[in-house]
Amino acid sequence: MKKVLIIILLLLISSCSINRDLYYNFQFDDYSISVGHDDLEYIKLIYDCDVVEQLDRKQEIKDIEIYFFDDYLANIDIKNYKNRKIKSNKAIVSKLDVYLTNLDMNEYKIYDQILSTSIKENCEIFEGEYLDNNGYGCVFGKKVKGKYNYVILHGDILNKDQDELVRIEIYVE
């Protein structure tokens, strides 16, 4: 009987990680955020943020600042996809907005792919749509469980090298 319970537990744990890997996730060092899968409880294990205790049905909270070791990291949006009131820790991250200049890391990844500093190179890797309109950008995405999972890579129009990757947005709608 114990073996059966252990096998069931292992299947449940492995199926959760497979689910997480369906979504685009942002990684730096040994940390990651999977937009569309991770809930606020997971985020609070690693990052600091301040949020209300409960969310009404279908309620969304936007632009929550998250901190990593007391340094501002990014803004996230969370959403209650349920038709009932829930604790905010169960709300799913629906958007991540990261300014790379706020991080002192040398390597960033999306979907286990190391990002180049060039938006154009990243766009070719992910087969995205390269945009050249008042600055450079790239959009790519996919459909996951009936929702669209998008990534937008931004350059800085005020920077001398406008193709330099400075901001990443990942969201699910």
C-alpha positions in Angstrom: 0.0 0.0 0.0 2.9 2.4 0.8 4.4 1.8 -2.6 1.1 2.7 -4.3 0.9 5.9 -2.3 4.5 6.8 -3.1 3.9 6.2 -6.8 0.8 8.3 -6.8 2.6 11.1 -5.0 5.5 11.0 -7.5 3.0 11.2 -10.4 1.3 14.2 -8.9 4.6 16.0 -8.3 5.9 15.2 -11.8 2.7 16.3 -13.4 2.9 19.7 -11.7 6.3 20.4 -13.0 5.3 19.4 -16.6 2.4 21.8 -16.3 4.8 24.6 -15.3 7.0 23.9 -18.2 4.2 24.6 -20.7 4.3 28.3 -20.0 7.1 30.8 -20.8 9.1 31.4 -17.7 11.7 34.0 -16.8 14.9 32.7 -15.2 17.9 34.3 -13.7 20.5 32.5 -11.6 18.7 29.6 -10.0 15.3 31.5 -9.7 12.3 31.5 -12.1 8.8 32.8 -12.4 6.3 30.9 -14.6 3.6 33.4 -15.6 0.3 31.6 -16.0 1.2 28.8 -13.6 2.9 30.1 -10.4 0.7 31.4 -7.7 1.4 34.2 -5.2 2.3 31.7 -2.5 5.2 30.4 -4.7 6.3 34.0 -5.4 6.3 34.8 -1.7 8.7 31.9 -1.0 11.4 33.7 -2.8 10.4 37.3 -3.4 8.9 40.0 -1.1 5.6 41.7 -1.9 2.7 43.2 -0.1 -0.9 42.2 -1.2 -4.4 42.1 0.3 -5.5 39.0 2.1 -8.4 37.9 -0.2 -9.5 38.4 -3.8 -13.1 38.4 -5.0 -14.1 36.2 -7.8 -12.4 37.0 -11.1 -10.6 39.9 -9.4 -7.2 41.1 -10.7 -4.6 43.2 -8.9 -2.1 45.0 -11.2 1.4 46.4 -10.7 2.4 44.7 -7.5 6.1 45.5 -6.9 8.2 42.4 -6.0 11.6 42.6 -4.3 14.5 40.3 -4.4 16.8 40.6 -1.4 15.4 44.1 -0.7 16.1 45.2 -4.3 13.2 46.1 -6.6 12.9 43.3 -9.2 9.7 43.7 -11.2 6.0 44.3 -11.2 3.5 41.5 -11.4 -0.2 41.2 -11.9 -2.2 38.4 -10.2 -5.7 37.1 -11.0 -8.3 35.0 -9.3 -9.6 32.8 -12.1 -12.1 31.1 -9.8 -15.8 32.0 -9.5 -15.4 32.4 -5.7 -13.5 34.4 -3.2 -10.0 33.0 -2.5 -6.9 33.9 -0.4 -4.5 36.0 -2.4 -1.8 33.4 -2.1 -3.8 31.2 -4.4 -4.1 33.8 -7.2 -2.1 33.1 -10.3 0.6 35.5 -11.7 -0.9 36.8 -15.0 1.8 39.3 -15.9 5.5 39.9 -15.2 7.2 43.1 -16.2 11.0 43.1 -15.6 13.5 45.9 -16.2 16.8 44.1 -16.6 18.7 47.2 -15.4 17.3 46.5 -11.9 19.2 43.1 -11.8 22.9 42.5 -11.4 22.7 39.2 -13.1 24.7 38.4 -16.3 22.5 35.7 -17.7 18.7 35.7 -18.3 16.7 32.9 -19.8 13.2 32.4 -21.2 12.1 28.8 -21.6 15.7 27.6 -20.7 17.0 29.7 -23.7 19.8 32.1 -22.7 18.9 35.6 -23.9 21.2 37.7 -26.0 21.6 41.4 -25.4 20.2 41.9 -28.9 16.4 42.0 -29.4 16.8 41.0 -33.0 18.9 37.9 -32.2 16.4 36.8 -29.5 13.5 37.4 -32.0 15.2 35.1 -34.5 15.7 32.4 -31.9 12.1 32.5 -30.7 10.8 33.0 -34.3 8.9 36.1 -33.1 7.7 39.2 -34.8 10.4 41.9 -34.9 9.1 45.4 -34.5 10.9 48.6 -35.5 8.6 51.5 -34.6 9.9 54.2 -32.3 12.4 51.7 -30.9 12.9 48.0 -31.3 10.9 45.2 -29.9 9.9 41.6 -30.4 6.7 39.7 -29.7 6.2 35.9 -29.6 3.7 33.6 -28.0 1.8 30.4 -27.9 -1.5 29.0 -26.7 -1.5 27.1 -23.4 -4.6 25.5 -21.9 -6.9 27.8 -23.9 -5.1 31.0 -23.0 -2.5 33.0 -24.9 1.0 33.2 -23.4 3.0 36.1 -24.8 6.4 37.6 -24.4 7.4 41.1 -25.4 11.1 42.1 -25.5 11.7 45.8 -25.3 14.7 48.0 -26.2 15.2 51.5 -24.9 14.6 54.3 -27.4 16.7 56.7 -25.3 19.6 54.3 -25.4 22.4 54.8 -27.9 22.0 51.1 -28.8 18.2 50.8 -29.2 18.5 47.0 -30.0 19.8 46.3 -26.5 17.4 44.3 -24.4 16.3 46.3 -21.4 12.8 45.1 -20.5 10.8 41.8 -20.7 7.0 41.4 -20.3 5.5 38.0 -20.1 1.7 37.7 -19.7 -1.2 35.3 -20.1 -4.7 36.3 -21.3 
